[in-house]
Amino acid sequence: MHLLLLAMLLTPPFWESKSAREWSDEDLNQLLTNSPWAQTTSFRDSALLPVYLCAAKPMREAEEEILRRYTTRNPTKPAPDMGSRNEYLAYLEENPGKSVVIAIREPNLKALAEAGEVKQMEEESHLKAGGRKYKVTGYFPPAPTDPVLRIVFPRPPATVKELSFELYIPGVTGPYRQANFRLKDLNYRGQIEY
C-alpha cells in the first residue's frame, strides 16, 4: 500500500509525461480549470469562474489541442472564425515574454458590449507582484467561436514569488475576483511558464 502511494506521488503530472495530443479531454479540462496555471475563483456567494494564465506554454498547447479536436470531430462544419484569438496569438508572437495574460472562459458577452463595463474592467483589474501593482494594458474580447476573454498585463520580473490578480469581470455575479499563482508551481518541462 505504501509503495503504491509513493509511486503515485512520484508520477509526473500528465502535462509533463505526455504530449498535448495525448492529453485526454478530461486532462484538457483539468489543465484549464484546476492546475498550476488555472483555478476556479469565487467571490462570496457568487458562481464559480475558471481563470487561467493563457500565455503560458501548456495553456497555449491546450487551447490549440481543443481547436484541433473540434475541427477533427466536426469535419463537415466550417472552421470556426478565430479572429480575436488570431489577433491574440499575433500579439504574443510580436511581444514575446512581455506580457502576462489571464483568461476567463465564457464571460458575459452582453456585458462586455457595454462601454462602461469594459472601462470598469480596465480600471479596476490589477496584477500585484513583487510589491508593485500593474494595470491592464489591453484585452482581447471573446467571440462566439472563441468564448475566452483575455486580459493583458505587463510581465513582472521572474524574481517575483507570486502573481496576484484582482479582477473586475463584467456581467458576472460578484464581479470582483481574485486569483493567485505561485511562480515556483508554474514549472513546465524545466521552464517557469506564465
Beta strands, then each sheet from edge to edge (+ up, - down):
strand 1: 38-41
strand 2: 49-53
strand 3: 99-105
strand 4: 126-129
strand 5: 132-135
strand 6: 138-140
strand 7: 148-154
strand 8: 162-168
strand 9: 176-182
strand 10: 187-188
strand 11: 191-192
sheet 1: 1+ 2- 3+ 7- 6+
sheet 2: 5+ 4- 8+ 9-
sheet 3: 10+ 11-
end
